Amino acid sequence: MSSPGKKKLSAKPTPKRRAADIAYDKIESLIARLEIAPGTPVVEADIAEMTGLGRTPVREALMRMVSIGLVAQQPRRGLVVSSIDVSDHLDVVETRRVLERLIASASARRATPEQRKALVAAAQKMMKAAEKDNLDAYMQADQELDHINHAACGNASAVGAVLPLVVQCRRFWYAYQHEGEISEGAQAHLAMAEAIASSDAAAAEEGAEQLMRYLARFTHRIINS
């Protein structure tokens, strides 16, 4: 029984996501899956129709994408999806490596029990998608894992810095993925998620390092092919 005079604490409700954030995720998925290819003009009305969302959240999401370089604003052409630069991608991975280690370590220390369970569940979804070779389900679960991990770490500066790099890596992977890579990537994500769930900051950092080594090996194979 609870002590007299003490109120039972209830779990905080999950905050409702902003329409612009939902629009951002949907547009990012379209770009990452190459349904909107590099160099394609981005027309606000067309994107609103594709996503089923209003033009105001779509406009806000597109401006965010301009700020991180996923969408470029060109004279006389307007907005276009930026190109994929293979030669610069190793720099993207190496920069992301530092941030991911920091984020994983912080998540291991700060995540709630619910977030720890959700992280592992999302990684397990990636494993199941890999077994079925379902790229779209894999990417959706990857995006879900990122949202949970970024919320759990409690470091807005690190999250703001890593987000553009995550998007570039996701799109690069989707553009150049080869048979077998999806399984290796899922295993790396699961190792990181389980380490975070165990509250072991050092193991969580190593899990993030394993994921970054996987992405670096994958990038080297593309560059050398």
Sequence and secondary structure as in RCSB ss.txt:
>XXXX:A:sequence
MSSPGKKKLSAKPTPKRRAADIAYDKIESLIARLEIAPGTPVVEADIAEMTGLGRTPVREALMRMVSIGLVAQQP
RRGLVVSSIDVSDHLDVVETRRVLERLIASASARRATPEQRKALVAAAQKMMKAAEKDNLDAYMQADQELDHINH
AACGNASAVGAVLPLVVQCRRFWYAYQHEGEISEGAQAHLAMAEAIASSDAAAAEEGAEQLMRYLARFTHRIINS
>XXXX:A:secstr
   TT             HHHHHHHHHHHHHHTTSS TT B  HHHHHHHHT  HHHHHHHHHHHHHHTSEEEET
TTEEEE    TTTHHHHHHHHHHHHHHHHHHHHHH  HHHHHHHHHHHHHHHHHHHTT HHHHHHHHHHHHHHHH
HHH  HHHHHHHHHHHHHHHHHHHHH  TTHHHHHHHHHHHHHHHHHTT HHHHHHHHHHHHHHHHHHHHHHHH 
